[in-house]
Amino acid sequence: MTDPDPTARNRLGEEESPYLRQHADNPVDWQPWDEAALAAAEEQDKPIFLSIGYAACHWCHVMEEESFADEGIAELLNEHFVPIKVDREERPDIDSIYMSICQQVSGRGGWPLNAWLTPDGDPFYVGTYFPPEPKRGTPGFRQLLEDISESWADPDEREEMESRARQWTEAIADDLEDTPDGPGDAPGEDVLDATASAALRGADREFGGWGKGQKFPQPGRLRVLMRAHRAGGRDAYREVVAETLDAMGDGGLYDHVGGGFHRYTTDREWVVPHFEKMLYDNAELARLFLTGYQFTGRERYRDTARETLEFVERELTHPDGGFYSTLDAESEDESGEREEGAFYVWTPDGVDDAVAEYGPEHGVPGEQADLAAEIFRERYGVTATGNFEDGQTVLTRSASVESLADDYGLSAEDTEQLLGAATAAVFAAREERPRPPRDEKVLAGWNGLMVSAFAEAAIVDDESWAESAVDALGFAREHLWDADAGRLSRRFKDGAVDIQGYLEDYAFLARGAFDTYGATGEVEHLAFALDLARTIEAEFWDAEAETLYFTPQSGESLVARPQELADQSTPSSAGVAAELLLSLDGFVDHDRFETVAAGVLATHGGRVESNPQQHPSLALAADTYRSGAHELTFAADSIPDDWRERLAETYVPRRLLAPRPATDDALAAWLDALELTAAPPVWASREARDGEPTVYACRSRTCSPPTHDLSEALDWFED
């Protein structure tokens, strides 16, 4: 029997998104964003109430409990509006459009994002969290619904609302679609130092990072500072990098028991985090800490990256190889109530009990249980008063191993051993707690970021990390990639695949595939990167505007077609795509990839120069365009161990690894796999010499003599 009006009931139980399903039992007749919901708004002449959030969003949960579970509020929504729920992780295009006007109108953004739209999708009222009743200057949600429905029914007031909606939609288009009139120029040769100088001016030199309140990771800025320092920049660039890596790795942003990073901290000192764990943060920060190890030589950074990747393998990996999206900030406490951070915080008694119960099986001698627990508490600042709610403590590195060894009359080695055993015991105890819910969407773009992290770890730490990168790429090719159509889907969940891929999906996954090729020397990953890059050119490049849009040309038409130029919680997809295309330019027999990258950088050069701190990915791409990559072509059937050791410990900005078979005869099979008739520039005339592995170092179309000594090739870059 056909459902006469599917929009007269809550349809979110039919969706795969865990966030949407969280609202499936609300009395609100929630609709997904689809043709049926949009058509209902048109036919019924009702405004759309659009609410955007994500599964690990704390205030989204709060608003659901306070308002969306309320029968009276639900009645108002159902009678006077078409209520639509959107998972921002599935539909970042919709989120970016309505977040744009929220930030323009209110000066701030965040989630839940709530917007009232005309049936055409034009916004006329917008905000973030609304309490059910007025509170501290914030209007009450119930009263807002009543006021907006009354105004919509009044012809004069509705005309004013529709006029505002048209103006706001124009403002969205100006913000997201705008490109300069006429040809522009790529940022100048000083783009790297200018961006680093801007980052230095804004840095918090007392506590690390950026900002005087909440602290978010800023991987792009740190990459700029490292690259600029290596190019001869100020010592302060290096200092800010170390200060910020130390702050993030020592503070509450990092999970000192189980590895991995939380989303951000609520304070300037990096102590109390917002406890959700996002795949993209752990991808970008793992890769950043690996680079930080190479840049500074500090082994602790590589340890942090290794522990983060172990966390991802343990808690965010699909059995078939892809990576899940998030762990929630909330979980059940001892009383069964959902509380933010309940899984992660500790009291002194909790630590003592954990070490006493689980210590013996994890290497703590029974007679040293009290000592091990005490050292653990001192190391991570666990006190009776705590640093969080109700006397609980978010773990931070509060004492060095050396100082603890002195205080307790132990050797540093014995102190480390006791700490390690106590940490294992605390971890075992924590595993018995109710776990934070997991959002098991597998998103193409976020997986691409994580693939890059594992590929980089295979170079900087241990070759075995490449297995996770390869498995995730295999998952994406099997479940998300339509090779015949050359199209990528964004989301896999429980066997269901949906949503056309966005620029970030193609760019991030292609970069992950390219990085995996560099780490493994397997041509199939390079072929996948090239396939994705061709679709970037075909679907996202606008030759007339000379820009890359975030949504595909063949995708859904919305009130605006956004671009993603600034780095936000993830890198700018336009910036990553531009640098990727520059990297792939040497592997193809045409110049279209370079043309696209150069066009994007010229179009947005003025934007980067006027606000470089917000555009580090574009600035890094512009630097690569101006200065050229540091190419290392390895002609070898396998990479010698001493080469791997040297590469692991060496920071090479703009590094591009281009392994190839030792002989041109063996290379022929690779060319067939890539559908090339001749060796591309990066491989041409670069066979192994004297039957030994040979490396060619090249920059800006100038190459070193072939050598069997990787150190000699790397030193050539410094000349």
N, C-alpha and C positions, 0 to 999 in steps of 0.2 A: 504494500500500500504506500502510495506517495505521500510524503510529509507535506501538508498543504501550505505551511509557512514555517520553514526550518528556523527562521530568525525569531520565532516566538518562544524559543526555549534556549537554554544554555547549551552551546554546541562544543565547548572546549574539551569535553571528554573524548571527542573524536580526533583530537590533535595529538601529535607526537611530542611536542615541546613539554618538558616537565613543568616549566613555568606556567604555561597555559592550563595544564592539567591541575595545577594547584588551585585554580579558580573554577574548576568544573562543578564543584558542589555549592558554589555561591548561589544565592537566590537571584542574583543578577542574571539576566538572559544574555550572557556574554556571547559575542560572535568573534570568530577569527577574522582577520583582514582578508576578505575574499569577495568575489563578485556578488554573491548572495547578500552579504551584509551591506555592501555599497549600494546595490540595487534597492534594498529595503529602505534605506535612508531616502533615496530619490522618490520611490513610490509613496512612502508615507509622509514625505516632506518633514522629516524630523532631523534635528541636528545629530551629528555623531559625537558621542563621548568616547574619546580615544585614550586608553591608559596603557602606557608602555613601561615594562620593567624586565626583570630577569630573575632566574630561580634563586640566586644567592643574595638578592637585594633585601637588606634588613627592613628598610622603610616601606618596601613593597609589601612585606608580610604584615607590618603594622597597619597599613591602610586597609589591607584585606580584612584583618580581624576587626578593626574599628568600624569600617564603613561598608565594604562589599559583602560582609556576612550579615549585615543589618537588614532586616526585612523591610523596614520603612524606607530606608535609602534605596534598597533594591526596587521597591515599587515605583519610586520617583524616576529612577533610571529607566526601568522597563516601559513606563507609560509615556515618557516625554522624549526619550533619546533612543538611538541605536547604539548600545554599548559595545565597543570593540576592544579586545585585548591583543597586544602585540608583544612578542618576545624580542627584545632589541638585539639579542644575539643571533636570532634567525633573520631579522629584517633590519639590519643597520641602515638601510636606505631610508625607510620610513622614520626611524629614530632620528637620523641626522637632519631630516627636513623639519620636523617639529621641535627638535632641540634647538635648531638655529633660531627660530622665532622666540622660543622661551628665553634664550640667552640675550637676544636683542632687546626684548621687552623688559625683562626683569634683571638683567645683568648677571644671572647665574643659571645653572642647570642642575641636573641630577635626576635620580629615579626614586620613586615612580614619576614619570613624566605624564601629566594629564592635560589633555587639550580638547577643547570643544570646536567642532568643525561644521561647516555647512555640508549639505549632502554632496557637494562637489569636492569636498576634502580641504577647503580653504579654512584656516584656523581663525577664530575670533576671540578666544579666551584661552589662556595657557598658564600652567603652574606646575609645581612638583607635588610634594606631599601636602595634603589638606587634612586637618583633623576633622572629625565629624561635627564638632561645634567650634565656634571661634575661640582662638587661643593665641595669646601673645602677638596680636596684630595680624594673625593669619585668618582669613575668612573661613567659616565653617563649611564643610562640604555639602551638608544638607541644605543650608541656606543658599549656597551657590546654585545648586540644582533647581531650587524653586525660583530663584531670581532669573536664571537664564531661560527656563521654560516659559515664564511669564513674558519676558522680553521678546522671545521668539514668536509668541502668539500675538504680540502687539505690532501692527504693520509699520508704524513709525520707528519703533525701537528695532524691529527686525531689519529695516532698511539701513539703519545705522550700523548694526552688527555685520551685515553683508558688505557694506562699504569698508569697514575695518578689515574684514576678511580679505577683500581684494587687495587692500594696501599691504597687509601682512604677507600675503602670498607673493606680491612683487618684491617685498623686502627679503623673503626667503630666496627667491631666484637671484636677486642681486648678490646675496651673500654666498650662495652655493654654486651658481652657474657662471658668475662673472669672470670674464677674461679681458685683458687690456685690449684697447683698440690699436690696431696696427702691430707691426712686428716689434718684438722686444729682443733683449740680449740676455744670454745666460749670465748668472752672477759672475763677477770678475774674479781674477786670480786670488784676491784676498778674501774670498768667501769663507774659507775655513777659519782663518784667524779672526775675521769679523764675527763669525758665529761663536767661536770660542770666547772671544772677549765679552760678548753679550752674556754668555752663560756664566762667565766669571763674575761679572758685575752683579748678577742676580743670585749668586750662590750664598748659602748660609754657611759662613766660615766657622761658626761656633759649633754647630751641630751636624753639618753636612747636608747635602741636598739643596732643595730650593723651596722657599716658602717659609712663612712665619707661623703657620697654623698646622693644618693637615700636611703630611708629607707623602707625596707619591713618587714612585720610582721614575726616573727620567733617563732611560738607557741611551736614547739618541744623543742627548747633550754630553753624556760621559764619553760616548764614542767620538764625538767631535773633539772634545778636549784631549783625548789620547792621540788622535790623529794630528791635531794641531801642534801638540807638544813635540811629537816626533818630527814634524816639519820645521822645527826650530823655534817653536813658540815658548812662551814664558814658563818658568818653573811652577808658577801658581796653577797652571793648568793641571800639572801632574798632582799637585797637592790636593786640589779639589776632587780629583778622581779618587785618590786614596781615602780622603776624609769621607766621601760619600759611600764608597764600597764598605769601608769599616763600619759606618753608621748603620747601613742596611744589613750587613752581615752580623753585627753584634747586637742590634736592638730587637724589639719585639716584632718587627716586620718578618723576621726569619723564624722558622720553627726549629728550635734547637734540639728537639727530641726526635722529630720525624723527618726533618728536612723540608725544603720548599718554602716559598714566600707567600705571605698574605697580600691582600690587595693594596693597602696603604696604612699609614698610622694616623691616628686622630690628633696627634700632638706634634709639636715641633721637634721633640727630642727623640723621636723614633721608638717610643716605648710601647704604647697601646695600639694594637692594630685594629682595623676592621677585618675580621677573621676569615672572610671568604678567601678561598684559594682559586685563582683563575689560571687556566692553562697558559694563556698568552703571557702573563707575568712571569711564570716559571720558565717558559721558553726563553723570553728575552733576557731575563736576569741570569739564567744559567749560562747562556752564551756570553753575556757581558762579563760575568765573573771569570770565565775561561780566558777571555781577552785581557781582563785585569791581571790575571796571573802572568800572562806573557809580557804585559806592559811593565809590571812592577817586579816580577820575580817572586811575589809573595805566595807561598804554597797554600796558605790558608784560603785564598780565593778559589784555587782549583778544588780544594776540599769541599768548599761550600757548593760549587757547581756540581760536583760528583754526588753529594748528598741530595741535592735538588733533583737530579736526574733519577736517582734511586727512588725518591718519593714518587716521581711521575710514573716510573715503571710499576711501582707497587700499587698505587692508588688511582691512577688516571689512565690506565692502559686497557683498551678493549682486548678481549681474548684473541681476536684476529689481527690485532696490530695497530688500529687507530687509537686516538687519544680522546678521552672524555673532556668535557668543557670546564666544569667547576665543582668545588666542594662548598657547601653552604657555610655561612658564618655561624649559624645556630645549630645547636643539638640539644638533646635532653640533659638536664642536670640530675643530681641525685634524687630530687623530688619528682622527676618526670616532667618538669616544665621546660619548654624550649627557651634556651638562653644563648645569647651571643657569646662565643668563646668558651662555652662549658667544656668542650673537648680538650682545650689547650691549656687552661690555667691550673695553678697549683697552690696548695697551702703547705706549710712546713710538715704538718702531720701527714698530709697526702704523700709527700716525698718519702718521709720516714717509713710509712707503711708499705709503699711500693718497693723500696730497696730491701726492706726486711722480708717481704713475701717472695719477690722475684729475683732478688740479688744472688742467692746461692746458685741458681741455674744459669746465671749470666756472668759468673766469674767473680762475684763478691764473696770473699771468705766470711763465714758466719760471724766470726769475732770482729770483723771490720765493717759490719753493716752500718753501725751508727756513724763511724768515721766517714764511710763512703757517702752516706746520705748528707752528712754535714758539709762535706766538701762540695757535693752537688749543689746544696742550697746556697753556699757562699759563691760558688762559680756563677750561678744564674739568678742571684738576688732574691731568693725566696725568703720572705720575712713574715712575721706575724701580722704586720699591718698591711702588707701587700702593696701593689701599685695599680690594682684594678678594683673591681667592685667587691664588696663584702669581704675584704681582707684577703682576696686571692691575688696571685702574682702571675703576670705575663713574664715568661722567662727572657732574660737579657744577659749577655755576657757582662758580669759585674765585677769579676776579679780574674786576673791572669793566672795561668797555670804556674808561672814562676813565683808569684806572690803567695799562692796557696801552698806551694811546696815549702817555701820559707816559713810560713805560718805554722805548718803542721810537722815540720822537721822531716820532710820526705824528699826524695829525689824527684826531679821533674818527670822522669819516666814512670815512677811508681804512682805519682799523682795522676798522670794521664791514664794509666791503667785503671785506677780506681774510678776516675770520672767516666771512662768509657763503659765500665761494667755497671756503674750506677745509672748511666743514661740508658743502657739497654734494659735495665730493670724498670725504669720509669716508663720507657716505651712499651714494655710488655704490659704494665699495669694500665696504661692509657688505652691499649687495644681492647680492654674489657669494657670501656665506657661506650655508651651509645654514640654511634658515629654520625658526623654531619651528613645530611643527604647529599647525594651526588647527582649532578645533571649529566646524564649519559648521552647527550647529543654529541655527535662527532662532526665538527665543523671543518670544512676544507682549509680555510685560511689559517685558523688557529693551529691545525695540525701541521701546516707548512712551517709555521714558526718553530714548532717543537721539533720537527724533522731537522731544521737547520741547527738547533741546539745539539741534538744527538750527533749529527754529522761533524760539528765542530769538536765535540768531545772525543770523537774517534781520532781526530788529529792531535788534540792538545792533551788528552788523558790516556785513553786506551782504545785500541782498534775495535774492541768488542762492542762499543757503543753504537757502531754503525749498524748492527743488527736491528736495533729499534727503529732507526731511520729507514732502513730498507723495508722492514715490515709495515711501517705506517704508509710508505709510498705505495706498497703493494695493495694495502687496504683501500687507499684512495683510487688507485687505478681500477680496482675490481668493483667498487661500490659507487663511486662518485663521478668517474670519468667515462664519457661516451666517446670512444675513439672515432667511431664512424662520423658522428656529428661534430666532433671537435669541441664538445661542450662539457662543462664541469658543473655538477650540482653542489650546493653549499652544505646540505645537512643530511646525515644518516642517523637514524634512530630506530633501533629494534627492527631492522630490515627495511624500513621505509625511507625512501630517498625523495627529497623535495627541495625546492627553491633554486632558481637559477643562480649560478655563482656570480659574485661581485668581483670588482677589480682586486680586492684584497685576497680573495680566494685564489685567483689565478696567480697573482704576483707572489704571495707568500709561499704557495705550494711550489711554484716554479723555482723560486729561490731555494727552497728546501731540496728539491730534486737536483738542482745544479750543485749545491753544496755537498750532497751525497755522492754525486759523480766525482767531485774533487777528492772526497775522503776515501772512496772505494776504488776509483778507476774503472767503474762499470758503465759502459756506454748507454745502457738502457735508461739510466737516470738522466743523462744529458738529453737523450731523445725525448723524454717526457717533458723536460724543461722547455725544449724548443717547441714542442706541440702546444704547450700552454702559452708560450710567448706569441705564437702565431695568432692565437685567439685573442690575446690582449690587443694586438694590432688590429684585428678584424672587428672586434666588438666594442672596444673601449676608446680607441683613438679616433678623435675628430680632427681630420686634416685641416678643415677650414678654421676651426677655433684653435687648433694646435694645442690640444690638451687631452688628457686621459680622464674620462668620466668614471665615476664609481659604479654606475649601473650599466649593463650591456645595452647596446643599441636595440637589440631585439627583446628587451625586457619590458616589464610593466610600465605604463606611462603614469607618472605621479605628478603632483603640482610643480615639481622641480626635478631636474636631473643633477644630483649633487656631484661635486668633486671632493676628494679627500686629500688635502694638501698639507695640513698641519699634523704633526705627531700628537696623538692623544693617548689613550690607554694602549693602543697598538701603534706601530709606526705608520707614517703616511703611506698609503698604498701607491699613490702616484710617485713618491720618492723611491720606494722599494722597486717599483716597476721600472723606473728610469735607470736605476743602477743595474738592475738585472739585465735590461736590454743592452746596456753598454757592455756588460760582461759577456753576453751571448753574441755580440757583434762579430767577434773573431772566429766564431764557429759556423758562420753561414756565408753563402756566396752572393750576398746582396748587402746593401747599406740601409735597408728600411728600419732595422732596429735602432741604429744610431740616429736616423732621422727622427724617429718618434721621441727618443730620449732627449735629443737636442731641442726639439720643438717644445717639449714640456718645460725644459729648463729655461728656454728663452721666454716663453709665455709667462712664466711665474718668477722670473729672475727678480723683478722689482719687489714682489711680495717677500721673497727670501731676504733680500737686502734690507728691506724696511723693518722686518720683524724676524730676524734670524733665529732667535731662541725658540720660537714656536715651530720652526721648519727644519729641524736638524737632518731628517732623512733626505729632503731635497738638497740641503747644503752639502751633505756627504756625496750625493750623486753629482752635484755640480763640481765638487772637487775632483771626483774621478774623471769627469768629462774634461776638465781643464788640465789635469796632471797626468792622466793615464793610469791604468792599473799596473800593479807589480805582478807581472805574469811569471809563473814558474811552470814550464812544460817539462814533465818527466817522461822521458822515453825509456821505458823499462817494463819488463813483464811483472816485476814486483818491486816495491820500494824498499831499499835497504834499511835495516833497523837504525843505523846511525843517522840516516836522513830523517827518519820519523822522530827520533829524539831531538834533533836540532830544530826541526819544524815545530815541535810541540812547545819548545821553550822560547821561541822567537816571535816577537811582535812585528808583523809586516803589515803596515797600513795598505789598504786597497789591494790586498792579496787576492790573486786569481790563480787557482790551481788547475792545470790543464794536462792531466796524465793521458798518455797515449801508448799503444803497443810499441815495443822496441824497434820493430822493422816496418817498412812500408808495406811489405807483403801482408803482415798481420793487420795493418791498419785498413787494408782494403775491405775487410769484413765490417769494420766500424763505419766506413763510408757508406756501405750498402745499407746498414741499419739506419743511418741518418738521411738516406736518399740523396747523397752528394756524389758528384762525378769526379771531384778532385778534393785533395786535402785542403781544409780551410786554413786561413793564415796562421792560426795559433799552432798548427801541427805541421805545416808544410816544411819540407826539407829539414826536419828535426828528428832524424833517426838516432838510435843509440850508436855511440862510437866505440870502436874497439871491442865490441861484444859486451860492454859493461853498461849498467844504468847511467844515463846521461841526463843532465839538467840544463835547460836553457832559461836564462833570466832575461826578461824583456820589459821595457817601459817606453811608452810613447813611440812605438815602432822602432826602437833601438834596442839591440840585443847584445848580451855578453857572449864571449866565445863559449862553445859547449864545454862542459866540465863534468867530471865524475865526483866533484866535491861540492855538496850543497852549501857548505859554509862559504866557499869561494863565490858561489852564485849570489848568496844573500849579501855578502859584503859588497858586491858590485852595485847593488841598489843604493848603498851609502855613498858611493863615489860622486 
